[in-house]
């Protein structure tokens, strides 16, 4: 049974190495955006994150992951595709989010707004001037008192990114947070959702060979 909200994290290699997954599942505007990424490793990360987001959307909606109508991204200010919060046009009550960083990807789906972020565990956010603008003072004080302040700051950063992507809670919504450390993939992540989010293994959405869909 699919939980009300969930996240899936994987390596880029795990996603792109799965049979049936590739750029053919993306919308034309996504493929154009992908072609504009000049660094091959980053291009792979972008592709893997978008594929994983489509698989999460497919799991929660029951629709196949291919085709152009399942996942959209449109800026509310300039009304152009390619940036802004991802959404599911045919399922306005559901949220979708994605993240990628240096060979790692994550995606989340659920009822209402969701946000997800993943980072390499060895990364250290900064500089301090930026951290003070982004992180709550309580998180900065807690990290400073931690045995490994850099690791604590990274976890605080990931939480802040997930909350930012989800947006402010509505009047009747409480954003629930799930954090994780994946030692095997050397990653840390966080997901925020209206319902308490579960962290699912990649096999929950990758499963067997994925059909192209229409």
Secondary structure as the mmCIF struct_conf table of DSSP 4:
data_model
#
loop_
_struct_conf.conf_type_id
_struct_conf.id
_struct_conf.beg_label_comp_id
_struct_conf.beg_label_asym_id
_struct_conf.beg_label_seq_id
_struct_conf.end_label_comp_id
_struct_conf.end_label_asym_id
_struct_conf.end_label_seq_id
BEND BEND1 UNK A 4 UNK A 4
STRN STRN1 UNK A 5 UNK A 11
HELX_RH_AL_P HELX_RH_AL_P1 UNK A 12 UNK A 16
TURN_TY1_P TURN_TY1_P1 UNK A 17 UNK A 17
BEND BEND2 UNK A 18 UNK A 18
TURN_TY1_P TURN_TY1_P2 UNK A 19 UNK A 20
BEND BEND3 UNK A 22 UNK A 22
HELX_RH_3T_P HELX_RH_3T_P1 UNK A 23 UNK A 25
BEND BEND4 UNK A 26 UNK A 26
HELX_RH_AL_P HELX_RH_AL_P2 UNK A 28 UNK A 35
TURN_TY1_P TURN_TY1_P3 UNK A 36 UNK A 36
BEND BEND5 UNK A 39 UNK A 39
HELX_RH_AL_P HELX_RH_AL_P3 UNK A 40 UNK A 61
BEND BEND6 UNK A 63 UNK A 63
BEND BEND7 UNK A 65 UNK A 65
BEND BEND8 UNK A 67 UNK A 70
STRN STRN2 UNK A 72 UNK A 74
TURN_TY1_P TURN_TY1_P4 UNK A 76 UNK A 78
STRN STRN3 UNK A 81 UNK A 87
TURN_TY1_P TURN_TY1_P5 UNK A 89 UNK A 90
TURN_TY1_P TURN_TY1_P6 UNK A 92 UNK A 93
STRN STRN4 UNK A 94 UNK A 101
TURN_TY1_P TURN_TY1_P7 UNK A 102 UNK A 103
STRN STRN5 UNK A 104 UNK A 111
BEND BEND9 UNK A 112 UNK A 112
STRN STRN6 UNK A 114 UNK A 120
TURN_TY1_P TURN_TY1_P8 UNK A 121 UNK A 122
HELX_RH_AL_P HELX_RH_AL_P4 UNK A 128 UNK A 134
BEND BEND10 UNK A 135 UNK A 135
HELX_RH_AL_P HELX_RH_AL_P5 UNK A 137 UNK A 144
TURN_TY1_P TURN_TY1_P9 UNK A 145 UNK A 145
BEND BEND11 UNK A 146 UNK A 146
TURN_TY1_P TURN_TY1_P10 UNK A 147 UNK A 148
HELX_RH_AL_P HELX_RH_AL_P6 UNK A 149 UNK A 166
BEND BEND12 UNK A 168 UNK A 168
TURN_TY1_P TURN_TY1_P11 UNK A 171 UNK A 172
STRN STRN7 UNK A 176 UNK A 182
TURN_TY1_P TURN_TY1_P12 UNK A 183 UNK A 186
STRN STRN8 UNK A 187 UNK A 193
BEND BEND13 UNK A 194 UNK A 195
HELX_LH_PP_P HELX_LH_PP_P1 UNK A 196 UNK A 197
STRN STRN9 UNK A 198 UNK A 200
TURN_TY1_P TURN_TY1_P13 UNK A 202 UNK A 202
HELX_RH_AL_P HELX_RH_AL_P7 UNK A 203 UNK A 206
BEND BEND14 UNK A 208 UNK A 208
HELX_LH_PP_P HELX_LH_PP_P2 UNK A 209 UNK A 211
#
